[in-house]
């Protein structure tokens, strides 16, 4: 199983890092470490998460973020890593699809 973080999701990570780093120095790095740990778990747990907006949606264990991904053959493609506190309409606009 290979995991790819696509460009938009990489930008989400950078934005999250900067947000938390402004709150407290070092918290941005902790945010990235936590999210990457969640992403690494997809090697084992990909495909078990609920589907929202036509993507699998895994919630982060330590931060209020959702990781949206798709599976194609033996590959996981992460399209977005979004803050769950934002307006759901913004998430729907970004991801499109059916909110289910």
Backbone as a chain_set.jsonl record, in Angstrom:
{"seq": "XXXXXXXXXXXXXXXXXXXXXXXXXXXXXXXXXXXXXXXXXXXXXXXXXXXXXXXXXXXXXXXXXXXXXXXXXXXXXXXXXXXXXXXXXXXXXXXXXXXX", "coords": {"N": [[0.858, -1.173, 0.0], [0.693, 2.093, -0.984], [0.971, 5.511, -0.041], [-0.073, 8.65, -1.021], [0.271, 12.085, -0.698], [-1.486, 14.574, -1.985], [-1.056, 17.697, -3.829], [-2.987, 19.811, -2.983], [-3.63, 18.863, -0.398], [-1.142, 18.93, 0.809], [-0.791, 21.682, 0.962], [-2.824, 22.211, 2.779], [-1.711, 21.041, 5.06], [0.512, 22.722, 5.476], [-0.792, 25.158, 5.976], [-2.172, 24.466, 8.337], [0.006, 23.931, 10.011], [1.155, 26.528, 10.233], [-0.974, 27.904, 11.447], [-1.171, 26.621, 14.002], [1.403, 27.008, 14.954], [1.471, 29.736, 15.349], [-0.135, 29.884, 17.561], [1.303, 28.662, 19.61], [4.715, 28.326, 19.943], [6.245, 25.51, 18.497], [3.989, 23.953, 18.589], [3.003, 23.713, 16.027], [4.769, 21.887, 14.835], [4.171, 19.648, 16.373], [1.536, 19.29, 15.574], [1.951, 18.544, 12.834], [3.427, 16.137, 13.217], [1.484, 14.594, 14.512], [-0.599, 14.454, 12.585], [0.76, 13.192, 10.481], [1.228, 10.738, 11.703], [-1.388, 9.788, 11.895], [-1.904, 9.575, 9.153], [-0.025, 7.619, 8.433], [-1.243, 5.416, 9.601], [-3.081, 4.667, 7.735], [-2.041, 2.737, 6.107], [-2.719, 0.363, 7.277], [-5.43, 0.729, 8.009], [-6.905, 1.839, 5.899], [-9.853, 2.459, 4.04], [-11.784, 1.726, 5.889], [-13.137, 3.813, 6.944], [-15.879, 6.189, 7.255], [-17.723, 7.352, 4.37], [-17.697, 10.525, 3.007], [-18.728, 13.197, 1.035], [-17.981, 11.77, -1.227], [-15.481, 10.787, -0.575], [-13.316, 8.802, 1.481], [-13.315, 9.422, 4.935], [-11.256, 10.18, 7.482], [-10.931, 10.921, 10.851], [-8.659, 12.934, 12.626], [-6.671, 11.927, 15.417], [-5.734, 13.663, 17.412], [-6.118, 16.356, 16.756], [-8.606, 18.701, 15.572], [-9.186, 17.803, 12.814], [-9.963, 16.505, 9.57], [-9.128, 13.88, 7.414], [-9.278, 13.441, 4.082], [-9.6, 10.96, 1.702], [-8.974, 8.812, -1.153], [-9.117, 5.52, -2.566], [-7.321, 3.691, -4.886], [-6.79, 0.825, -6.504], [-3.924, -0.388, -5.136], [-3.263, 1.914, -3.825], [-3.359, 4.854, -1.844], [-4.759, 7.996, -2.002], [-4.451, 11.114, -0.753], [-6.496, 13.789, -0.662], [-7.336, 16.038, 0.727], [-6.893, 17.759, 3.826], [-8.622, 18.822, 6.274], [-9.821, 21.381, 8.489], [-12.132, 20.634, 10.916], [-13.675, 22.499, 12.15], [-14.445, 24.438, 10.448], [-16.884, 26.024, 8.284], [-19.258, 23.757, 7.085], [-20.192, 24.055, 4.492], [-18.059, 25.155, 3.132], [-16.281, 23.014, 3.112], [-17.762, 21.219, 1.553], [-17.855, 22.637, -0.85], [-15.163, 22.623, -1.504], [-14.596, 19.866, -1.79], [-16.723, 18.849, -3.215], [-19.229, 16.599, -4.507], [-21.307, 14.163, -2.783], [-22.593, 14.768, 0.415], [-23.483, 12.751, 2.168]], "CA": [[0.0, 0.0, 0.0], [1.424, 3.356, -1.008], [0.158, 6.666, 0.331], [0.363, 9.88, -1.673], [-0.379, 13.311, -0.251], [-1.556, 15.415, -3.174], [-0.724, 19.102, -3.642], [-3.909, 20.567, -2.12], [-3.513, 18.379, 0.983], [0.13, 19.465, 1.326], [-1.058, 23.085, 1.338], [-3.61, 22.153, 4.02], [-0.765, 20.773, 6.143], [1.299, 23.939, 5.705], [-1.682, 26.121, 6.63], [-2.394, 23.999, 9.71], [1.255, 24.152, 10.74], [1.288, 27.954, 10.542], [-2.017, 28.262, 12.402], [-0.838, 26.154, 15.347], [2.684, 27.598, 15.355], [1.15, 31.067, 15.863], [-0.75, 29.723, 18.877], [2.351, 28.316, 20.571], [5.875, 27.78, 19.225], [6.409, 24.066, 18.642], [2.707, 23.264, 18.409], [2.885, 23.4, 14.604], [5.495, 20.63, 14.599], [3.379, 18.588, 16.994], [0.411, 19.086, 14.658], [2.412, 17.749, 11.691], [3.752, 14.784, 13.683], [0.229, 13.886, 14.797], [-1.305, 14.179, 11.332], [1.522, 12.163, 9.751], [0.966, 9.465, 12.373], [-2.713, 9.367, 11.431], [-1.765, 9.179, 7.747], [0.684, 6.332, 8.411], [-2.161, 4.343, 9.982], [-3.868, 4.266, 6.572], [-1.464, 1.509, 5.55], [-3.482, -0.738, 7.876], [-6.856, 0.988, 8.194], [-7.58, 2.515, 4.786], [-11.08, 1.849, 3.549], [-12.762, 1.421, 6.946], [-13.724, 5.066, 7.41], [-17.117, 6.568, 6.559], [-17.571, 8.119, 3.135], [-18.333, 11.849, 2.992], [-18.364, 13.937, -0.176], [-17.369, 10.791, -2.13], [-14.142, 10.453, -0.093], [-13.214, 8.25, 2.823], [-13.026, 10.523, 5.859], [-10.673, 9.748, 8.747], [-10.715, 12.016, 11.787], [-7.385, 12.912, 13.334], [-6.836, 11.542, 16.812], [-5.35, 14.708, 18.363], [-6.504, 17.69, 16.31], [-9.932, 18.661, 14.939], [-8.998, 17.772, 11.371], [-10.395, 15.308, 8.853], [-8.269, 13.509, 6.282], [-10.141, 12.926, 3.015], [-8.768, 10.18, 0.79], [-9.567, 7.811, -2.045], [-8.281, 4.341, -2.782], [-7.304, 3.139, -6.241], [-5.975, -0.386, -6.469], [-3.16, -0.518, -3.899], [-2.764, 3.254, -3.543], [-4.214, 5.799, -1.126], [-4.494, 9.365, -2.432], [-5.024, 12.07, 0.185], [-6.858, 14.987, -1.413], [-7.559, 17.191, 1.591], [-6.766, 17.627, 5.279], [-9.392, 20.026, 6.562], [-10.231, 21.699, 9.842], [-13.541, 20.289, 11.111], [-14.38, 23.641, 12.74], [-14.868, 25.377, 9.408], [-18.244, 25.889, 7.78], [-19.378, 22.563, 6.231], [-20.385, 24.462, 3.094], [-16.716, 25.348, 2.575], [-15.77, 21.665, 2.847], [-18.51, 20.683, 0.416], [-17.398, 23.344, -2.056], [-13.798, 22.171, -1.802], [-14.558, 18.454, -2.185], [-17.829, 18.492, -4.099], [-19.779, 15.285, -4.215], [-22.465, 13.944, -1.936], [-22.162, 14.787, 1.8], [-23.936, 11.521, 2.84]], "C": [[0.902, 1.234, 0.0], [0.449, 4.493, -0.709], [0.766, 7.893, -0.325], [-0.437, 11.047, -1.12], [-0.328, 14.272, -1.432], [-1.357, 16.889, -2.813], [-1.671, 19.887, -2.749], [-3.817, 20.146, -0.645], [-2.197, 18.853, 1.605], [-0.045, 20.917, 1.754], [-1.889, 23.149, 2.625], [-2.693, 21.924, 5.225], [0.049, 22.02, 6.487], [0.454, 24.986, 6.426], [-1.949, 25.742, 8.085], [-1.163, 24.215, 10.578], [1.361, 25.605, 11.17], [0.248, 28.41, 11.568], [-1.6, 27.876, 13.822], [0.481, 26.736, 15.842], [2.471, 29.012, 15.896], [0.566, 30.986, 17.275], [0.314, 29.511, 19.951], [3.533, 27.741, 19.797], [6.071, 26.293, 19.543], [5.131, 23.291, 18.419], [2.48, 22.899, 16.942], [3.583, 22.089, 14.265], [4.754, 19.442, 15.199], [2.163, 18.255, 16.131], [0.835, 18.198, 13.487], [2.732, 16.319, 12.096], [2.489, 13.968, 13.912], [-0.512, 13.511, 13.519], [-0.568, 13.106, 10.532], [1.353, 10.787, 10.39], [-0.396, 8.909, 11.957], [-2.632, 8.849, 9.99], [-1.068, 7.827, 7.639], [-0.241, 5.17, 8.752], [-3.02, 3.876, 8.803], [-3.3, 3.029, 5.884], [-2.264, 0.306, 6.043], [-4.982, -0.509, 7.767], [-7.563, 1.663, 7.026], [-8.808, 1.718, 4.345], [-12.115, 1.55, 4.607], [-13.532, 2.654, 7.403], [-15.004, 5.393, 6.644], [-16.812, 7.39, 5.31], [-18.384, 9.403, 3.259], [-17.826, 12.582, 1.763], [-17.618, 13.042, -1.176], [-15.915, 10.477, -1.791], [-14.281, 9.671, 1.205], [-12.788, 9.393, 3.727], [-12.538, 9.957, 7.194], [-10.459, 10.98, 9.624], [-9.374, 11.839, 12.48], [-7.625, 12.587, 14.803], [-6.582, 12.697, 17.78], [-5.802, 16.116, 17.996], [-7.845, 17.608, 15.591], [-9.841, 18.769, 13.417], [-9.488, 16.448, 10.813], [-9.492, 15.117, 7.649], [-9.166, 12.828, 5.255], [-9.269, 12.224, 1.98], [-9.604, 9.256, -0.081], [-8.576, 6.673, -2.206], [-8.439, 3.906, -4.226], [-6.279, 2.018, -6.263], [-5.243, -0.462, -5.13], [-2.563, 0.823, -3.477], [-3.817, 4.075, -2.809], [-3.787, 7.197, -1.561], [-5.22, 10.311, -1.474], [-5.235, 13.382, -0.555], [-6.996, 16.219, -0.536], [-7.365, 16.801, 3.049], [-7.362, 18.91, 5.839], [-9.781, 20.138, 8.028], [-11.736, 21.439, 9.968], [-14.345, 21.448, 11.688], [-14.842, 24.642, 11.693], [-16.299, 25.084, 8.969], [-18.312, 24.667, 6.856], [-19.603, 22.897, 4.755], [-19.039, 24.661, 2.393], [-16.083, 23.993, 2.234], [-16.458, 21.07, 1.63], [-18.062, 21.334, -0.886], [-16.015, 22.849, -2.475], [-13.793, 20.754, -2.376], [-15.63, 18.088, -3.201], [-18.445, 17.169, -3.667], [-20.947, 15.318, -3.256], [-22.038, 13.903, -0.476], [-22.505, 13.519, 2.592], [-23.997, 11.753, 4.319]], "O": [[1.76, 1.394, 0.869], [-0.727, 4.444, -1.072], [1.964, 8.148, -0.203], [-1.667, 11.007, -1.078], [0.745, 14.725, -1.829], [-1.472, 17.278, -1.651], [-1.212, 20.572, -1.835], [-3.915, 20.987, 0.248], [-2.148, 19.145, 2.8], [0.485, 21.335, 2.783], [-1.684, 24.031, 3.458], [-2.876, 22.535, 6.277], [0.249, 22.332, 7.661], [0.919, 25.625, 7.369], [-1.952, 26.605, 8.963], [-1.269, 24.628, 11.733], [1.626, 25.891, 12.337], [0.555, 29.208, 12.454], [-1.665, 28.697, 14.737], [0.649, 26.934, 17.045], [3.194, 29.45, 16.791], [0.746, 31.896, 18.084], [0.251, 30.084, 21.038], [3.369, 26.764, 19.065], [6.062, 25.883, 20.704], [5.171, 22.104, 18.096], [1.838, 21.892, 16.646], [3.059, 21.277, 13.502], [4.713, 18.363, 14.609], [1.803, 17.089, 15.974], [0.162, 17.214, 13.179], [2.352, 15.38, 11.395], [2.427, 12.792, 13.552], [-0.995, 12.387, 13.383], [-1.198, 12.212, 9.967], [1.336, 9.777, 9.686], [-0.539, 7.714, 11.699], [-3.217, 7.818, 9.655], [-1.476, 6.981, 6.843], [-0.05, 4.06, 8.255], [-3.622, 2.804, 8.865], [-4.016, 2.348, 5.151], [-2.46, -0.658, 5.304], [-5.731, -1.44, 7.468], [-8.731, 2.029, 7.158], [-8.797, 0.489, 4.289], [-13.232, 1.155, 4.27], [-14.484, 2.537, 8.173], [-15.193, 4.932, 5.518], [-15.77, 8.039, 5.216], [-19.576, 9.384, 3.566], [-16.627, 12.584, 1.485], [-16.727, 13.509, -1.885], [-15.188, 9.953, -2.634], [-15.249, 9.852, 1.944], [-11.989, 10.24, 3.327], [-13.3, 9.338, 7.937], [-9.871, 11.967, 9.182], [-9.003, 10.732, 12.871], [-8.666, 12.934, 15.362], [-7.159, 12.715, 18.868], [-5.858, 16.985, 18.866], [-8.191, 16.556, 15.055], [-10.357, 19.712, 12.818], [-9.441, 15.414, 11.479], [-9.139, 16.073, 6.958], [-9.742, 11.773, 5.521], [-8.324, 12.808, 1.449], [-10.765, 8.964, 0.209], [-7.372, 6.835, -2.012], [-9.555, 3.77, -4.727], [-5.082, 2.23, -6.069], [-5.887, -0.59, -4.089], [-1.503, 0.874, -2.854], [-5.008, 4.0, -3.112], [-2.608, 7.544, -1.499], [-6.448, 10.306, -1.395], [-4.282, 14.009, -1.017], [-6.793, 17.337, -1.01], [-7.636, 15.669, 3.45], [-6.705, 19.951, 5.877], [-10.034, 19.144, 8.709], [-12.522, 21.981, 9.191], [-15.574, 21.388, 11.715], [-15.555, 25.593, 12.016], [-16.844, 24.019, 9.256], [-17.504, 24.553, 5.935], [-19.246, 22.113, 3.876], [-18.901, 24.369, 1.205], [-15.432, 23.845, 1.199], [-15.803, 20.48, 0.77], [-17.91, 20.659, -1.904], [-15.74, 22.68, -3.663], [-13.072, 20.472, -3.333], [-15.471, 17.133, -3.962], [-18.187, 16.692, -2.562], [-21.501, 16.376, -2.96], [-21.19, 13.081, -0.128], [-21.86, 13.247, 3.605], [-24.355, 10.847, 5.071]]}, "num_chains": 1, "name": "protein.A"}
